[in-house]
Amino acid sequence: MVNVVVAYQDHFLRRLMKVAVGTQPEAVEIEEGTVINFWLPTTTATKNHLPPLVFLHGFGFNGILTWQFQIPAFSRSHSVYVPDLLFFGGSFTQNPRRSPAFMAECLAKGLRKLGVERGCTVVGFSYGGIVAFKMAEMFPEMVRAVVVTGSGMEFTRSVSRSGLERLGYGSWAECLVPDTVEGMQKLLEIAAYKQLPLPARVVKDAWE
């Protein structure tokens, strides 16, 4: 049976971004064994030197799935860059580092390889917001402004502990990597302010 989430993302959404919006994916080698997949600005945006806007997704989904509505809207006024964070979409690393600082470092290197040196507005959701703040801290010459939603500045032990207690989990792995469809349903309910009436099959396919 076809996984509807995969079919929507890999066939419909990717084609829509390429044909209707004009953005294209490019795999950027950051270092040996580390590759970040970026969705790049439209040709018109690049030609007109529109200001760079970087969208960073949260844990669980890739860039274009998270920002599918914002990409077309902002591509008219900005050079939009949408990376897949490590281990999402087409991005991966063999480097053992897993910190937000390493993720920020990889993104900065990737943007520089794409010709972006300064003036970025970085928009982050959830984990992407933490990475956005880290980019601003580590690369102030590159990041002009940060916009975040559903995030904090840093994932400290106290924040982690209080968050887990409030949500009723014993670990973040239990929360973010559910091992049942019911766990996936609970995660979606936690993640969304306005609950979407998703059919059970869609929840199951998202979990798989």
SEDO-37643 format. One record per residue (C-alpha): residue number from 1; residue in three letters; x, y, z. Coordinates in pm, 1 decimal. Example, Ala and Ser with C-alpha at 12.3 -4.5 7.8 and 13.67 -1.06 7.14 Angstrom:
<recs>
<rec pos="1" code="Ala" u="1230.0" v="-450.0" w="780.0"/>
<rec pos="2" code="Ser" u="1367.0" v="-106.0" w="714.0"/>
</recs>
This chain:
<recs>
<rec pos="1" code="Met" u="0.0" v="0.0" w="0.0"/>
<rec pos="2" code="Val" u="123.9" v="347.5" w="-88.2"/>
<rec pos="3" code="Asn" u="242.2" v="565.2" w="201.2"/>
<rec pos="4" code="Val" u="39.2" v="882.4" w="145.6"/>
<rec pos="5" code="Val" u="283.6" v="1106.6" w="335.5"/>
<rec pos="6" code="Val" u="580.0" v="986.2" w="129.2"/>
<rec pos="7" code="Ala" u="380.7" v="1010.7" w="-193.9"/>
<rec pos="8" code="Tyr" u="269.9" v="1366.8" w="-115.6"/>
<rec pos="9" code="Gln" u="618.2" v="1478.1" w="-14.9"/>
<rec pos="10" code="Asp" u="832.1" v="1300.6" w="-273.2"/>
<rec pos="11" code="His" u="606.9" v="1329.6" w="-576.1"/>
<rec pos="12" code="Phe" u="354.7" v="1611.2" w="-546.6"/>
<rec pos="13" code="Leu" u="533.9" v="1858.8" w="-318.3"/>
<rec pos="14" code="Arg" u="879.0" v="1828.4" w="-475.1"/>
<rec pos="15" code="Arg" u="729.5" v="1872.2" w="-821.5"/>
<rec pos="16" code="Leu" u="522.3" v="2169.8" w="-705.7"/>
<rec pos="17" code="Met" u="829.8" v="2342.7" w="-562.6"/>
<rec pos="18" code="Lys" u="1025.6" v="2287.6" w="-883.0"/>
<rec pos="19" code="Val" u="757.3" v="2373.1" w="-1138.3"/>
<rec pos="20" code="Ala" u="524.1" v="2621.9" w="-969.0"/>
<rec pos="21" code="Val" u="770.8" v="2799.5" w="-739.2"/>
<rec pos="22" code="Gly" u="1094.8" v="2754.8" w="-932.7"/>
<rec pos="23" code="Thr" u="1313.1" v="2637.1" w="-644.9"/>
<rec pos="24" code="Gln" u="1553.2" v="2347.1" w="-693.9"/>
<rec pos="25" code="Pro" u="1730.5" v="2111.0" w="-450.8"/>
<rec pos="26" code="Glu" u="2109.7" v="2094.6" w="-433.8"/>
<rec pos="27" code="Ala" u="2327.4" v="1867.2" w="-222.3"/>
<rec pos="28" code="Val" u="2614.6" v="2069.6" w="-74.0"/>
<rec pos="29" code="Glu" u="2918.9" v="1886.4" w="61.2"/>
<rec pos="30" code="Ile" u="3017.9" v="2057.2" w="386.0"/>
<rec pos="31" code="Glu" u="3314.1" v="1833.2" w="461.3"/>
<rec pos="32" code="Glu" u="3406.1" v="1475.9" w="380.9"/>
<rec pos="33" code="Gly" u="3115.8" v="1262.2" w="498.6"/>
<rec pos="34" code="Thr" u="2876.4" v="1553.2" w="559.3"/>
<rec pos="35" code="Val" u="2617.8" v="1669.9" w="304.3"/>
<rec pos="36" code="Ile" u="2337.1" v="1922.2" w="350.5"/>
<rec pos="37" code="Asn" u="2048.4" v="1930.3" w="104.7"/>
<rec pos="38" code="Phe" u="1935.6" v="2287.9" w="30.2"/>
<rec pos="39" code="Trp" u="1632.8" v="2403.6" w="-163.9"/>
<rec pos="40" code="Leu" u="1764.4" v="2709.9" w="-346.3"/>
<rec pos="41" code="Pro" u="1613.1" v="3047.8" w="-438.9"/>
<rec pos="42" code="Thr" u="1436.5" v="3099.0" w="-768.8"/>
<rec pos="43" code="Thr" u="1637.7" v="3225.2" w="-1064.5"/>
<rec pos="44" code="Thr" u="1447.6" v="3555.5" w="-1050.0"/>
<rec pos="45" code="Ala" u="1529.4" v="3605.4" w="-681.6"/>
<rec pos="46" code="Thr" u="1898.2" v="3537.1" w="-740.0"/>
<rec pos="47" code="Lys" u="1912.2" v="3762.1" w="-1047.2"/>
<rec pos="48" code="Asn" u="1748.1" v="4048.9" w="-858.5"/>
<rec pos="49" code="His" u="1973.0" v="4001.6" w="-552.2"/>
<rec pos="50" code="Leu" u="1678.8" v="3971.1" w="-314.7"/>
<rec pos="51" code="Pro" u="1767.7" v="3951.1" w="58.1"/>
<rec pos="52" code="Pro" u="1846.9" v="3598.9" w="184.4"/>
<rec pos="53" code="Leu" u="1586.0" v="3424.7" w="399.4"/>
<rec pos="54" code="Val" u="1665.6" v="3086.8" w="557.9"/>
<rec pos="55" code="Phe" u="1391.1" v="2855.9" w="688.1"/>
<rec pos="56" code="Leu" u="1492.3" v="2590.4" w="945.1"/>
<rec pos="57" code="His" u="1248.4" v="2308.8" w="1018.6"/>
<rec pos="58" code="Gly" u="1191.1" v="2126.4" w="1345.8"/>
<rec pos="59" code="Phe" u="1240.1" v="1766.1" w="1448.9"/>
<rec pos="60" code="Gly" u="1038.7" v="1507.6" w="1257.6"/>
<rec pos="61" code="Phe" u="989.0" v="1656.1" w="910.2"/>
<rec pos="62" code="Asn" u="1209.9" v="1801.7" w="638.8"/>
<rec pos="63" code="Gly" u="1235.1" v="2154.7" w="503.5"/>
<rec pos="64" code="Ile" u="979.5" v="2172.0" w="224.1"/>
<rec pos="65" code="Leu" u="717.0" v="1973.6" w="415.0"/>
<rec pos="66" code="Thr" u="743.0" v="2211.3" w="711.7"/>
<rec pos="67" code="Trp" u="757.7" v="2534.6" w="511.1"/>
<rec pos="68" code="Gln" u="547.4" v="2439.2" w="206.8"/>
<rec pos="69" code="Phe" u="316.1" v="2742.1" w="243.9"/>
<rec pos="70" code="Gln" u="583.6" v="2997.5" w="334.9"/>
<rec pos="71" code="Ile" u="822.7" v="2913.6" w="49.3"/>
<rec pos="72" code="Pro" u="591.8" v="3032.7" w="-234.3"/>
<rec pos="73" code="Ala" u="481.9" v="3340.9" w="-40.0"/>
<rec pos="74" code="Phe" u="829.9" v="3465.9" w="48.3"/>
<rec pos="75" code="Ser" u="1000.0" v="3367.4" w="-278.5"/>
<rec pos="76" code="Arg" u="850.2" v="3679.7" w="-436.3"/>
<rec pos="77" code="Ser" u="1042.2" v="3913.0" w="-204.9"/>
<rec pos="78" code="His" u="1342.2" v="3709.7" w="-81.8"/>
<rec pos="79" code="Ser" u="1608.3" v="3465.2" w="-188.9"/>
<rec pos="80" code="Val" u="1470.3" v="3168.1" w="5.3"/>
<rec pos="81" code="Tyr" u="1701.5" v="2890.4" w="125.4"/>
<rec pos="82" code="Val" u="1545.9" v="2581.3" w="284.4"/>
<rec pos="83" code="Pro" u="1796.9" v="2325.3" w="414.8"/>
<rec pos="84" code="Asp" u="1716.7" v="1980.0" w="544.2"/>
<rec pos="85" code="Leu" u="1881.1" v="1952.5" w="885.1"/>
<rec pos="86" code="Leu" u="2109.9" v="1656.2" w="941.8"/>
<rec pos="87" code="Phe" u="1939.8" v="1316.2" w="918.0"/>
<rec pos="88" code="Phe" u="1629.2" v="1465.8" w="758.3"/>
<rec pos="89" code="Gly" u="1552.1" v="1479.5" w="388.4"/>
<rec pos="90" code="Gly" u="1873.1" v="1435.7" w="193.4"/>
<rec pos="91" code="Ser" u="2115.7" v="1552.7" w="464.0"/>
<rec pos="92" code="Phe" u="2357.2" v="1327.6" w="651.1"/>
<rec pos="93" code="Thr" u="2692.2" v="1319.5" w="829.8"/>
<rec pos="94" code="Gln" u="2949.6" v="1066.4" w="941.5"/>
<rec pos="95" code="Asn" u="3080.8" v="1315.1" w="1196.6"/>
<rec pos="96" code="Pro" u="2996.4" v="1200.8" w="1552.8"/>
<rec pos="97" code="Arg" u="2901.9" v="1555.5" w="1662.9"/>
<rec pos="98" code="Arg" u="2526.7" v="1601.1" w="1715.7"/>
<rec pos="99" code="Ser" u="2500.7" v="1943.3" w="1881.4"/>
<rec pos="100" code="Pro" u="2307.5" v="2251.6" w="1762.9"/>
<rec pos="101" code="Ala" u="2649.1" v="2420.5" w="1734.1"/>
<rec pos="102" code="Phe" u="2764.6" v="2161.0" w="1480.8"/>
<rec pos="103" code="Met" u="2438.3" v="2199.1" w="1289.3"/>
<rec pos="104" code="Ala" u="2481.5" v="2578.3" w="1285.8"/>
<rec pos="105" code="Glu" u="2840.3" v="2540.3" w="1168.0"/>
<rec pos="106" code="Cys" u="2733.0" v="2311.4" w="882.6"/>
<rec pos="107" code="Leu" u="2461.4" v="2551.6" w="770.5"/>
<rec pos="108" code="Ala" u="2696.6" v="2849.9" w="773.3"/>
<rec pos="109" code="Lys" u="2953.4" v="2659.1" w="566.9"/>
<rec pos="110" code="Gly" u="2683.3" v="2548.1" w="325.1"/>
<rec pos="111" code="Leu" u="2544.2" v="2897.6" w="280.8"/>
<rec pos="112" code="Arg" u="2892.2" v="3034.9" w="215.8"/>
<rec pos="113" code="Lys" u="2946.4" v="2770.2" w="-51.8"/>
<rec pos="114" code="Leu" u="2621.5" v="2891.2" w="-208.3"/>
<rec pos="115" code="Gly" u="2750.5" v="3249.1" w="-208.2"/>
<rec pos="116" code="Val" u="2568.2" v="3378.8" w="100.4"/>
<rec pos="117" code="Glu" u="2803.4" v="3565.7" w="333.5"/>
<rec pos="118" code="Arg" u="2587.3" v="3812.9" w="526.5"/>
<rec pos="119" code="Gly" u="2245.3" v="3972.8" w="569.1"/>
<rec pos="120" code="Cys" u="2047.4" v="3653.4" w="640.3"/>
<rec pos="121" code="Thr" u="1717.5" v="3647.2" w="820.9"/>
<rec pos="122" code="Val" u="1692.4" v="3301.6" w="977.0"/>
<rec pos="123" code="Val" u="1347.8" v="3164.7" w="1062.9"/>
<rec pos="124" code="Gly" u="1335.8" v="2859.2" w="1287.3"/>
<rec pos="125" code="Phe" u="1062.8" v="2630.9" w="1415.4"/>
<rec pos="126" code="Ser" u="1116.2" v="2414.7" w="1727.2"/>
<rec pos="127" code="Tyr" u="1465.0" v="2259.1" w="1703.1"/>
<rec pos="128" code="Gly" u="1528.2" v="2483.3" w="1403.4"/>
<rec pos="129" code="Gly" u="1480.4" v="2783.1" w="1632.4"/>
<rec pos="130" code="Ile" u="1754.9" v="2661.5" w="1865.3"/>
<rec pos="131" code="Val" u="1984.8" v="2620.4" w="1565.0"/>
<rec pos="132" code="Ala" u="1889.2" v="2968.6" w="1440.7"/>
<rec pos="133" code="Phe" u="1990.2" v="3126.4" w="1773.0"/>
<rec pos="134" code="Lys" u="2315.6" v="2931.1" w="1765.7"/>
<rec pos="135" code="Met" u="2387.9" v="3055.9" w="1413.1"/>
<rec pos="136" code="Ala" u="2335.1" v="3415.6" w="1528.1"/>
<rec pos="137" code="Glu" u="2568.4" v="3359.9" w="1823.2"/>
<rec pos="138" code="Met" u="2844.4" v="3190.7" w="1623.6"/>
<rec pos="139" code="Phe" u="2816.8" v="3385.0" w="1296.2"/>
<rec pos="140" code="Pro" u="2692.3" v="3739.1" w="1373.4"/>
<rec pos="141" code="Glu" u="2835.9" v="3870.3" w="1047.8"/>
<rec pos="142" code="Met" u="2609.0" v="3632.2" w="853.8"/>
<rec pos="143" code="Val" u="2284.4" v="3652.6" w="1052.9"/>
<rec pos="144" code="Arg" u="2100.1" v="3984.7" w="1039.9"/>
<rec pos="145" code="Ala" u="1785.9" v="3875.4" w="1226.3"/>
<rec pos="146" code="Val" u="1629.5" v="3569.0" w="1387.2"/>
<rec pos="147" code="Val" u="1260.3" v="3479.0" w="1394.3"/>
<rec pos="148" code="Val" u="1150.3" v="3173.7" w="1592.2"/>
<rec pos="149" code="Thr" u="829.7" v="2996.8" w="1684.4"/>
<rec pos="150" code="Gly" u="771.9" v="2707.9" w="1922.5"/>
<rec pos="151" code="Ser" u="1131.0" v="2723.4" w="2041.7"/>
<rec pos="152" code="Gly" u="1373.1" v="2848.6" w="2303.2"/>
<rec pos="153" code="Met" u="1720.2" v="2996.1" w="2289.1"/>
<rec pos="154" code="Glu" u="1892.2" v="2686.3" w="2423.9"/>
<rec pos="155" code="Phe" u="1801.4" v="2334.6" w="2530.3"/>
<rec pos="156" code="Thr" u="1929.6" v="2330.0" w="2887.5"/>
<rec pos="157" code="Arg" u="1890.8" v="2047.4" w="3139.8"/>
<rec pos="158" code="Ser" u="1639.9" v="2245.8" w="3345.6"/>
<rec pos="159" code="Val" u="1430.8" v="2326.1" w="3038.0"/>
<rec pos="160" code="Ser" u="1449.2" v="1962.9" w="2929.4"/>
<rec pos="161" code="Arg" u="1346.9" v="1824.9" w="3268.0"/>
<rec pos="162" code="Ser" u="1053.2" v="2062.5" w="3318.4"/>
<rec pos="163" code="Gly" u="934.1" v="2007.5" w="2962.7"/>
<rec pos="164" code="Leu" u="933.3" v="1630.2" w="2997.7"/>
<rec pos="165" code="Glu" u="747.1" v="1647.8" w="3327.4"/>
<rec pos="166" code="Arg" u="483.0" v="1877.1" w="3180.4"/>
<rec pos="167" code="Leu" u="429.6" v="1652.8" w="2877.9"/>
<rec pos="168" code="Gly" u="435.2" v="1329.2" w="3074.5"/>
<rec pos="169" code="Tyr" u="738.2" v="1162.3" w="2914.3"/>
<rec pos="170" code="Gly" u="1043.0" v="996.5" w="3064.6"/>
<rec pos="171" code="Ser" u="1279.1" v="1097.5" w="2781.8"/>
<rec pos="172" code="Trp" u="1284.4" v="1306.3" w="2465.4"/>
<rec pos="173" code="Ala" u="1340.5" v="991.4" w="2259.7"/>
<rec pos="174" code="Glu" u="1009.1" v="857.3" w="2391.0"/>
<rec pos="175" code="Cys" u="840.2" v="1182.7" w="2289.7"/>
<rec pos="176" code="Leu" u="1004.1" v="1257.6" w="1954.0"/>
<rec pos="177" code="Val" u="1057.7" v="903.8" w="1824.0"/>
<rec pos="178" code="Pro" u="733.9" v="724.1" w="1916.0"/>
<rec pos="179" code="Asp" u="727.9" v="347.0" w="1877.7"/>
<rec pos="180" code="Thr" u="351.5" v="322.9" w="1826.5"/>
<rec pos="181" code="Val" u="88.2" v="493.0" w="1611.8"/>
<rec pos="182" code="Glu" u="-78.2" v="613.4" w="1932.4"/>
<rec pos="183" code="Gly" u="249.7" v="777.2" w="2032.4"/>
<rec pos="184" code="Met" u="262.6" v="950.7" w="1694.2"/>
<rec pos="185" code="Gln" u="-91.3" v="1080.4" w="1742.0"/>
<rec pos="186" code="Lys" u="2.9" v="1223.2" w="2081.5"/>
<rec pos="187" code="Leu" u="313.3" v="1389.9" w="1935.0"/>
<rec pos="188" code="Leu" u="106.6" v="1555.6" w="1661.5"/>
<rec pos="189" code="Glu" u="-140.0" v="1680.7" w="1922.6"/>
<rec pos="190" code="Ile" u="143.6" v="1829.2" w="2127.6"/>
<rec pos="191" code="Ala" u="312.7" v="1987.4" w="1825.3"/>
<rec pos="192" code="Ala" u="6.8" v="2168.8" w="1686.8"/>
<rec pos="193" code="Tyr" u="-179.0" v="2455.9" w="1851.4"/>
<rec pos="194" code="Lys" u="-480.2" v="2400.7" w="1627.0"/>
<rec pos="195" code="Gln" u="-554.5" v="2031.1" w="1593.8"/>
<rec pos="196" code="Leu" u="-589.0" v="1899.5" w="1239.6"/>
<rec pos="197" code="Pro" u="-850.8" v="1627.7" w="1178.7"/>
<rec pos="198" code="Leu" u="-601.7" v="1384.8" w="1026.6"/>
<rec pos="199" code="Pro" u="-734.8" v="1043.9" w="920.2"/>
<rec pos="200" code="Ala" u="-590.3" v="747.7" w="1109.7"/>
<rec pos="201" code="Arg" u="-415.5" v="626.6" w="794.5"/>
<rec pos="202" code="Val" u="-225.5" v="954.8" w="754.5"/>
<rec pos="203" code="Val" u="-107.6" v="938.0" w="1115.7"/>
<rec pos="204" code="Lys" u="3.3" v="577.7" w="1061.1"/>
<rec pos="205" code="Asp" u="189.5" v="667.4" w="740.6"/>
<rec pos="206" code="Ala" u="359.8" v="963.3" w="911.5"/>
<rec pos="207" code="Trp" u="472.7" v="730.2" w="1191.3"/>
<rec pos="208" code="Glu" u="609.8" v="475.4" w="943.8"/>
</recs>
